[in-house]
Amino acid sequence: TSTFMPLLNSGELDFGLNNFVDLALAYQGPERLKIGGKNPFPHIPNVRLVMRGAPFMVGLLIRRDAPLKTIHDIKGKRLTGEYPAQLAVWYNMFGALASAGLTWQDVKVIAVPAANEGVDALVQGRVDVTQHALNSAKVREADAAVGVRHLSIDCTPEGEKRLRQAVPGYYPRVVKAGSALAVVDDTCFVAYDICLTSHKAASDAMIAAVIKA
């Protein structure tokens, strides 16, 4: 959402779908809020919240035949990072690492621009661990190509505490084995809420009509 936030702020777009972490960082601006010591988002003080939506779930992704059993096994492995074209994904991975008490310094970071390119890197064998949304088309594509599975973040009470402290707005959610694509075992995902947004110049009538619908 980082790419269209300025258009939402200016009113060129009437509506957007954002996650609450992106939205908090962009609405507050880098002077007021940083997470993980950074806030690269453009300041969008004119954005307005219309309604809260469903939880969005993002999971660590590895090859199905990889020997990794828990998130603690990824220490020293090649992990996708940077994500300059999709800023939210940096926070997803930062939070997943934090749940296990790990940092970027504990892994070998392979830079990719966005989430889809991270999955491409996994399929091509250039990384050991990446991440993507639950049940996404890109995960389906990777599963058909090489076979993939999601790997749990640390879902213990201590892991949940570390996750929530690292990225306010994130929380863990368990997906049962076999209930979704590439979920081979009961798997803990990073979850966070999606919201419908608009801008402060939007008319009351338009917003009311959309909420009613």
C-alpha angles and dihedrals in degrees: 000000000000090000097060101033094096089054090052091048093052094046094245085121118044097199140022139178111230136164118241094244094054089043094051093049094047097041094046093040129214093287093062106030137032128169120195087004094296145081113182095167123117112250110255107181092161096063117110131197114240102176144334117253136190129311115269116215127206124184139192109254129208137163112282092239095047114126092228112120104172137016089257088067092066093075108123092010128124108267130180115247148148097061097185094169095049108034096182091067092063088060092047091057093039089055094046091052092046091054088066095041091254131133136197087268090065093063139046105255117217110193119232129168099230146350098277092052088051090059089047088055090053092050090048092051095243094121137030098211135028135149141233143164121287113267093001123160090239092058089048089052092050092046091054091048104046109347118258140192137192120249121214124247115223103288098177117118088258091049091050090051091051091048094050092046093048096050116016107217096037122108134169123255127184121223116200121241113271095009094105140021116291092002099129097162132019098292133195116222135190105252131191136162127266119213139191111238138188136170133268094253093058113117121252090231093056094047092046092050092051094048091048091051 
